[in-house]
Amino acid sequence: MTDNRFKSSDSLARQLADDLAVKMREAIEARGRVCIAVSGGSTPVRFMEELSKRKLDWSKVRITLVDERWVPLDDAASNAALVRRHLLQNEAEQAYFLPLKNSAPNPVDGFMECENSLHELMVRLDFAVLGMGNDGHTASWFPGSEALPKCLDEGNAAWCCPVTDEPVDLPRMTLTWGLLSNCRHHYLHFEGDEKNSVYAKAQKEDERQNISAMPVRTVLYQSQVPLSIFRSE
């Protein structure tokens, strides 16, 4: 695990975009394409805009989301809309984007279509850029969620999971640890004093095994996937 800290949001976004772009180019050279997953919310906006300017063969890039609220594309809460607005532009305009939200009325009904699309089009994730919430969640793995055991079960063959219970504001679809545990490289990207405090809490030696209280620990304390942390000072 590498821990990279930056004094400004702009420098953080540029360096994260640079680091990922280098690895994406290497993946394209080695395997002919690259599959990445990105997170929604306000924190990744600068990073997405920076990444969209990096020169690489974007026609060989496949992008999906780490998680998504089950809302229409024109809804302000849509992560797909965020990706289309801030990443699928400039050099990245030719990338292929696979949303997690489909035409089903809810994520439970849309699960199988989403699952099949991920298996058909993403094959294996090369890189995932994850975020972290103030409650210690990442993706849509929320403390106290009834969906959490399925989301974190590495033996679960499903690559996505509906999350519809009380801890979430809107029904969601999330990638599972079953998929992310086979990713080639993880990034964890967060900013602000409060998030740094959450990160410090997640690092407490005597509580690291308590994954359900802070699901981000699943990413922090596993050994099979390299992890790069990009955060503010």
TIBAZA-767728 format. One record per residue (C-alpha): x, y, z; residue in one letter; chain; residue number from 1. Coordinates in nm, 3 decimals. Each point is the difference from the previous one (the first is absolute). Layout:
N
+---------+---------+---------+--------+--------+-----+
!      xx !      yy !      zz ! residu ! chaine ! num !
+---------+---------+---------+--------+--------+-----+
!       X !       Y !       Z !      A !      A ! NUM !
...
+---------+---------+---------+--------+--------+-----+
This chain:
233
+---------+---------+---------+--------+--------+-----+
!      xx !      yy !      zz ! residu ! chaine ! num !
+---------+---------+---------+--------+--------+-----+
!   0.000 !   0.000 !   0.000 !      M !      A !   1 !
!   0.129 !   0.347 !  -0.089 !      T !      A !   2 !
!  -0.135 !   0.312 !   0.171 !      D !      A !   3 !
!   0.023 !   0.318 !  -0.209 !      N !      A !   4 !
!  -0.098 !   0.333 !   0.161 !      R !      A !   5 !
!  -0.048 !   0.334 !  -0.174 !      F !      A !   6 !
!  -0.042 !   0.358 !   0.115 !      K !      A !   7 !
!  -0.262 !   0.094 !  -0.260 !      S !      A !   8 !
!  -0.291 !  -0.168 !  -0.176 !      S !      A !   9 !
!   0.139 !   0.104 !  -0.336 !      D !      A !  10 !
!   0.340 !  -0.161 !   0.052 !      S !      A !  11 !
!  -0.167 !  -0.312 !   0.139 !      L !      A !  12 !
!  -0.225 !  -0.029 !  -0.305 !      A !      A !  13 !
!   0.288 !   0.054 !  -0.244 !      R !      A !  14 !
!   0.228 !  -0.255 !   0.164 !      Q !      A !  15 !
!  -0.273 !  -0.261 !   0.030 !      L !      A !  16 !
!  -0.090 !   0.049 !  -0.367 !      A !      A !  17 !
!   0.367 !  -0.022 !  -0.100 !      D !      A !  18 !
!   0.058 !  -0.318 !   0.201 !      D !      A !  19 !
!  -0.309 !  -0.175 !  -0.132 !      L !      A !  20 !
!   0.062 !   0.111 !  -0.360 !      A !      A !  21 !
!   0.350 !  -0.151 !   0.004 !      V !      A !  22 !
!  -0.137 !  -0.331 !   0.126 !      K !      A !  23 !
!  -0.284 !   0.009 !  -0.254 !      M !      A !  24 !
!   0.248 !   0.046 !  -0.287 !      R !      A !  25 !
!   0.204 !  -0.294 !   0.130 !      E !      A !  26 !
!  -0.313 !  -0.216 !   0.023 !      A !      A !  27 !
!  -0.101 !   0.085 !  -0.358 !      I !      A !  28 !
!   0.349 !  -0.084 !  -0.124 !      E !      A !  29 !
!  -0.002 !  -0.330 !   0.191 !      A !      A !  30 !
!  -0.358 !  -0.119 !  -0.056 !      R !      A !  31 !
!  -0.149 !   0.214 !  -0.276 !      G !      A !  32 !
!  -0.260 !   0.168 !   0.222 !      R !      A !  33 !
!  -0.058 !   0.123 !   0.352 !      V !      A !  34 !
!  -0.306 !  -0.020 !   0.227 !      C !      A !  35 !
!  -0.044 !   0.251 !   0.282 !      I !      A !  36 !
!  -0.265 !   0.083 !   0.259 !      A !      A !  37 !
!  -0.043 !   0.350 !   0.143 !      V !      A !  38 !
!  -0.198 !   0.143 !   0.289 !      S !      A !  39 !
!  -0.265 !   0.271 !   0.006 !      G !      A !  40 !
!  -0.052 !   0.294 !   0.233 !      G !      A !  41 !
!   0.166 !   0.341 !   0.004 !      S !      A !  42 !
!   0.354 !  -0.107 !   0.096 !      T !      A !  43 !
!   0.092 !  -0.171 !  -0.333 !      P !      A !  44 !
!  -0.110 !   0.290 !  -0.227 !      V !      A !  45 !
!   0.340 !   0.169 !  -0.030 !      R !      A !  46 !
!   0.170 !  -0.337 !  -0.043 !      F !      A !  47 !
!  -0.241 !  -0.101 !  -0.280 !      M !      A !  48 !
!   0.053 !   0.328 !  -0.180 !      E !      A !  49 !
!   0.377 !  -0.042 !   0.023 !      E !      A !  50 !
!  -0.010 !  -0.362 !  -0.114 !      L !      A !  51 !
!  -0.213 !   0.096 !  -0.302 !      S !      A !  52 !
!   0.291 !   0.211 !  -0.127 !      K !      A !  53 !
!   0.262 !  -0.275 !   0.014 !      R !      A !  54 !
!   0.113 !  -0.133 !  -0.337 !      K !      A !  55 !
!  -0.044 !  -0.374 !  -0.046 !      L !      A !  56 !
!  -0.199 !  -0.227 !  -0.230 !      D !      A !  57 !
!  -0.340 !   0.066 !   0.156 !      W !      A !  58 !
!  -0.175 !  -0.216 !  -0.261 !      S !      A !  59 !
!   0.147 !  -0.296 !   0.192 !      K !      A !  60 !
!  -0.128 !   0.119 !   0.338 !      V !      A !  61 !
!  -0.311 !  -0.140 !   0.169 !      R !      A !  62 !
!  -0.140 !   0.192 !   0.296 !      I !      A !  63 !
!  -0.263 !  -0.098 !   0.254 !      T !      A !  64 !
!  -0.102 !   0.127 !   0.343 !      L !      A !  65 !
!   0.087 !  -0.130 !   0.344 !      V !      A !  66 !
!  -0.362 !   0.061 !   0.101 !      D !      A !  67 !
!  -0.309 !   0.185 !  -0.116 !      E !      A !  68 !
!  -0.324 !   0.139 !   0.137 !      R !      A !  69 !
!  -0.302 !  -0.142 !  -0.182 !      W !      A !  70 !
!  -0.115 !   0.334 !  -0.141 !      V !      A !  71 !
!  -0.057 !   0.133 !  -0.354 !      P !      A !  72 !
!   0.297 !   0.140 !  -0.192 !      L !      A !  73 !
!  -0.138 !   0.353 !   0.032 !      D !      A !  74 !
!  -0.014 !  -0.024 !   0.381 !      D !      A !  75 !
!   0.261 !   0.204 !   0.187 !      A !      A !  76 !
!   0.088 !  -0.313 !   0.203 !      A !      A !  77 !
!   0.097 !  -0.204 !  -0.307 !      S !      A !  78 !
!   0.364 !  -0.110 !  -0.001 !      N !      A !  79 !
!  -0.033 !  -0.091 !  -0.368 !      A !      A !  80 !
!  -0.088 !   0.361 !  -0.076 !      A !      A !  81 !
!   0.306 !   0.109 !   0.196 !      L !      A !  82 !
!   0.225 !  -0.228 !  -0.208 !      V !      A !  83 !
!  -0.152 !   0.117 !  -0.327 !      R !      A !  84 !
!   0.040 !   0.364 !   0.100 !      R !      A !  85 !
!   0.351 !  -0.003 !   0.148 !      H !      A !  86 !
!   0.185 !  -0.304 !  -0.140 !      L !      A !  87 !
!  -0.141 !  -0.091 !  -0.342 !      L !      A !  88 !
!   0.134 !   0.316 !  -0.163 !      Q !      A !  89 !
!   0.323 !   0.133 !  -0.149 !      N !      A !  90 !
!   0.238 !  -0.291 !  -0.073 !      E !      A !  91 !
!  -0.231 !  -0.245 !   0.181 !      A !      A !  92 !
!  -0.299 !   0.063 !  -0.223 !      E !      A !  93 !
!   0.054 !  -0.329 !  -0.186 !      Q !      A !  94 !
!   0.007 !  -0.221 !   0.310 !      A !      A !  95 !
!  -0.275 !  -0.260 !   0.043 !      Y !      A !  96 !
!  -0.218 !   0.058 !   0.306 !      F !      A !  97 !
!  -0.209 !  -0.272 !   0.167 !      L !      A !  98 !
!  -0.251 !   0.143 !   0.252 !      P !      A !  99 !
!  -0.123 !  -0.216 !   0.287 !      L !      A ! 100 !
!  -0.353 !   0.143 !  -0.022 !      K !      A ! 101 !
!  -0.223 !  -0.152 !  -0.267 !      N !      A ! 102 !
!  -0.367 !   0.032 !  -0.098 !      S !      A ! 103 !
!  -0.133 !  -0.228 !   0.276 !      A !      A ! 104 !
!  -0.223 !   0.173 !   0.258 !      P !      A ! 105 !
!   0.233 !  -0.085 !   0.289 !      N !      A ! 106 !
!   0.348 !  -0.152 !   0.057 !      P !      A ! 107 !
!  -0.141 !  -0.338 !   0.107 !      V !      A ! 108 !
!  -0.179 !  -0.038 !  -0.332 !      D !      A ! 109 !
!   0.300 !   0.145 !  -0.184 !      G !      A ! 110 !
!   0.255 !  -0.224 !   0.167 !      F !      A ! 111 !
!   0.030 !  -0.275 !  -0.261 !      M !      A ! 112 !
!   0.032 !   0.238 !  -0.295 !      E !      A ! 113 !
!   0.268 !   0.194 !   0.186 !      C !      A ! 114 !
!   0.181 !  -0.318 !   0.102 !      E !      A ! 115 !
!   0.000 !  -0.138 !  -0.354 !      N !      A ! 116 !
!   0.123 !   0.331 !  -0.145 !      S !      A ! 117 !
!   0.290 !   0.014 !   0.243 !      L !      A ! 118 !
!   0.110 !  -0.355 !  -0.083 !      H !      A ! 119 !
!  -0.035 !   0.059 !  -0.373 !      E !      A ! 120 !
!   0.161 !   0.342 !  -0.028 !      L !      A ! 121 !
!   0.238 !   0.050 !   0.292 !      M !      A ! 122 !
!   0.153 !  -0.351 !   0.010 !      V !      A ! 123 !
!   0.240 !   0.095 !   0.281 !      R !      A ! 124 !
!   0.053 !   0.337 !   0.164 !      L !      A ! 125 !
!   0.347 !   0.141 !  -0.038 !      D !      A ! 126 !
!  -0.047 !   0.304 !   0.223 !      F !      A ! 127 !
!  -0.263 !   0.123 !   0.246 !      A !      A ! 128 !
!  -0.002 !   0.351 !   0.148 !      V !      A ! 129 !
!  -0.192 !  -0.023 !   0.325 !      L !      A ! 130 !
!  -0.122 !   0.269 !   0.235 !      G !      A ! 131 !
!  -0.073 !  -0.004 !   0.373 !      M !      A ! 132 !
!  -0.295 !   0.136 !   0.197 !      G !      A ! 133 !
!   0.001 !   0.159 !   0.343 !      N !      A ! 134 !
!  -0.153 !  -0.321 !   0.137 !      D !      A ! 135 !
!   0.283 !  -0.213 !  -0.137 !      G !      A ! 136 !
!  -0.188 !  -0.134 !  -0.301 !      H !      A ! 137 !
!   0.145 !  -0.045 !  -0.345 !      T !      A ! 138 !
!  -0.192 !  -0.090 !  -0.316 !      A !      A ! 139 !
!  -0.353 !  -0.054 !   0.138 !      S !      A ! 140 !
!   0.126 !  -0.218 !   0.283 !      W !      A ! 141 !
!  -0.171 !   0.167 !   0.294 !      F !      A ! 142 !
!   0.035 !  -0.085 !   0.369 !      P !      A ! 143 !
!  -0.320 !  -0.170 !   0.114 !      G !      A ! 144 !
!  -0.128 !  -0.073 !  -0.349 !      S !      A ! 145 !
!  -0.175 !  -0.332 !  -0.048 !      E !      A ! 146 !
!   0.181 !  -0.027 !  -0.335 !      A !      A ! 147 !
!   0.346 !   0.034 !   0.156 !      L !      A ! 148 !
!   0.071 !  -0.375 !   0.050 !      P !      A ! 149 !
!  -0.072 !  -0.068 !  -0.369 !      K !      A ! 150 !
!   0.203 !   0.303 !  -0.108 !      C !      A ! 151 !
!   0.307 !  -0.111 !   0.196 !      L !      A ! 152 !
!  -0.013 !  -0.376 !  -0.049 !      D !      A ! 153 !
!   0.297 !  -0.085 !  -0.220 !      E !      A ! 154 !
!  -0.160 !  -0.335 !  -0.071 !      G !      A ! 155 !
!  -0.308 !   0.170 !  -0.143 !      N !      A ! 156 !
!   0.017 !  -0.050 !  -0.377 !      A !      A ! 157 !
!  -0.211 !   0.310 !  -0.067 !      A !      A ! 158 !
!   0.187 !   0.307 !  -0.123 !      W !      A ! 159 !
!  -0.272 !   0.245 !   0.102 !      C !      A ! 160 !
!  -0.257 !   0.019 !   0.276 !      C !      A ! 161 !
!  -0.321 !   0.201 !   0.056 !      P !      A ! 162 !
!  -0.002 !   0.212 !   0.317 !      V !      A ! 163 !
!  -0.351 !   0.105 !   0.093 !      T !      A ! 164 !
!  -0.027 !   0.013 !   0.379 !      D !      A ! 165 !
!  -0.019 !   0.275 !   0.259 !      E !      A ! 166 !
!   0.363 !   0.120 !   0.021 !      P !      A ! 167 !
!  -0.009 !   0.140 !  -0.355 !      V !      A ! 168 !
!  -0.180 !   0.309 !  -0.122 !      D !      A ! 169 !
!  -0.097 !  -0.152 !  -0.335 !      L !      A ! 170 !
!   0.001 !  -0.357 !  -0.139 !      P !      A ! 171 !
!   0.341 !  -0.082 !  -0.144 !      R !      A ! 172 !
!   0.202 !  -0.250 !  -0.195 !      M !      A ! 173 !
!   0.356 !  -0.062 !   0.114 !      T !      A ! 174 !
!   0.297 !  -0.204 !  -0.113 !      L !      A ! 175 !
!   0.086 !  -0.281 !   0.242 !      T !      A ! 176 !
!   0.323 !  -0.106 !   0.163 !      W !      A ! 177 !
!  -0.035 !  -0.314 !  -0.209 !      G !      A ! 178 !
!   0.081 !   0.217 !  -0.304 !      L !      A ! 179 !
!   0.228 !   0.257 !   0.163 !      L !      A ! 180 !
!   0.216 !  -0.264 !   0.169 !      S !      A ! 181 !
!   0.110 !  -0.108 !  -0.348 !      N !      A ! 182 !
!   0.083 !   0.354 !  -0.115 !      C !      A ! 183 !
!   0.364 !   0.064 !  -0.093 !      R !      A ! 184 !
!   0.037 !   0.326 !   0.198 !      H !      A ! 185 !
!  -0.212 !   0.204 !   0.241 !      H !      A ! 186 !
!   0.009 !   0.372 !   0.065 !      Y !      A ! 187 !
!  -0.161 !   0.159 !   0.306 !      L !      A ! 188 !
!  -0.066 !   0.371 !  -0.054 !      H !      A ! 189 !
!  -0.133 !   0.236 !   0.270 !      F !      A ! 190 !
!   0.043 !   0.356 !   0.123 !      E !      A ! 191 !
!  -0.050 !   0.210 !   0.312 !      G !      A ! 192 !
!   0.071 !  -0.012 !   0.372 !      D !      A ! 193 !
!  -0.309 !  -0.204 !   0.078 !      E !      A ! 194 !
!   0.093 !  -0.271 !  -0.250 !      K !      A ! 195 !
!   0.355 !  -0.007 !   0.138 !      N !      A ! 196 !
!  -0.149 !  -0.058 !   0.346 !      S !      A ! 197 !
!  -0.213 !  -0.283 !  -0.137 !      V !      A ! 198 !
!   0.309 !  -0.151 !  -0.160 !      Y !      A ! 199 !
!   0.189 !   0.023 !   0.329 !      A !      A ! 200 !
!  -0.287 !  -0.176 !   0.177 !      K !      A ! 201 !
!  -0.001 !  -0.275 !  -0.265 !      A !      A ! 202 !
!   0.370 !  -0.057 !   0.072 !      Q !      A ! 203 !
!  -0.041 !  -0.075 !   0.372 !      K !      A ! 204 !
!   0.182 !  -0.326 !   0.057 !      E !      A ! 205 !
!  -0.249 !  -0.145 !   0.249 !      D !      A ! 206 !
!  -0.299 !   0.066 !  -0.229 !      E !      A ! 207 !
!   0.131 !  -0.092 !  -0.345 !      R !      A ! 208 !
!  -0.187 !  -0.331 !   0.000 !      Q !      A ! 209 !
!  -0.333 !   0.177 !   0.058 !      N !      A ! 210 !
!  -0.079 !   0.029 !  -0.371 !      I !      A ! 211 !
!  -0.376 !   0.043 !   0.043 !      S !      A ! 212 !
!   0.050 !   0.320 !   0.204 !      A !      A ! 213 !
!   0.223 !   0.155 !  -0.269 !      M !      A ! 214 !
!  -0.025 !  -0.193 !  -0.328 !      P !      A ! 215 !
!   0.285 !   0.200 !  -0.157 !      V !      A ! 216 !
!   0.227 !  -0.224 !   0.211 !      R !      A ! 217 !
!  -0.072 !  -0.275 !  -0.252 !      T !      A ! 218 !
!   0.207 !   0.195 !  -0.253 !      V !      A ! 219 !
!   0.259 !   0.126 !   0.247 !      L !      A ! 220 !
!   0.093 !  -0.330 !   0.160 !      Y !      A ! 221 !
!   0.007 !  -0.259 !  -0.274 !      Q !      A ! 222 !
!   0.312 !  -0.135 !  -0.160 !      S !      A ! 223 !
!  -0.093 !  -0.103 !  -0.354 !      Q !      A ! 224 !
!  -0.053 !   0.340 !  -0.168 !      V !      A ! 225 !
!   0.258 !   0.284 !   0.002 !      P !      A ! 226 !
!  -0.144 !   0.319 !   0.152 !      L !      A ! 227 !
!   0.097 !   0.363 !  -0.058 !      S !      A ! 228 !
!  -0.152 !   0.262 !   0.229 !      I !      A ! 229 !
!  -0.033 !   0.355 !  -0.134 !      F !      A ! 230 !
!  -0.122 !   0.249 !   0.261 !      R !      A ! 231 !
!   0.033 !   0.357 !   0.119 !      S !      A ! 232 !
!   0.227 !   0.099 !   0.287 !      E !      A ! 233 !
+---------+---------+---------+--------+--------+-----+
